[in-house]
Amino acid sequence: MADTLHISADFFASLESYAYAMNTAAHEAARLGMETAQNSLRDAASRNKHWQEIAPSIEAWQEEGRYMVGVQNPEHVDMAFKAEYGDDVQAPQPLIRHMPKAMDDAQQVMDEFLTRTMTRGTFDNDN
């Protein structure tokens, strides 16, 4: 019978390396997903007469650990609000509130990135 039971330092080094790689991959997947959502929304906006002028101002950003999508450009915020919610003259054109295609596109990009990353077993910036 053995006198000790131990796990080698190599195991913990490998585990730490793997956890770091997955954390890095998750952050990169989220970045790619938000970039894809932004581009998808900009594309949809460019095809809507009420959003066309605002389309380039649609952005994705991170705030207090959360990802946001919207319009921050002060010159376009009022226009975006009017396009999104409408007014006495213009019917609402809810692009930001109803963005399932953008979220589906983002989810697909994130899934593909993580699948490639996990299949290789290591994180590589050349994805």
HELIX and SHEET records of a PDB file:
HELIX    1   1 ALA A    9  SER A   46  1                                  38    
HELIX    2   2 ALA A   55  SER A   57  5                                   3    
HELIX    3   3 VAL A   77  TYR A   85  1                                   9    
HELIX    4   4 PRO A  100  ARG A  120  1                                  21    
SHEET    1   A 2 ILE A  58  GLU A  63  0                                        
SHEET    2   A 2 ARG A  66  VAL A  71 -1                                        
END                                                                             
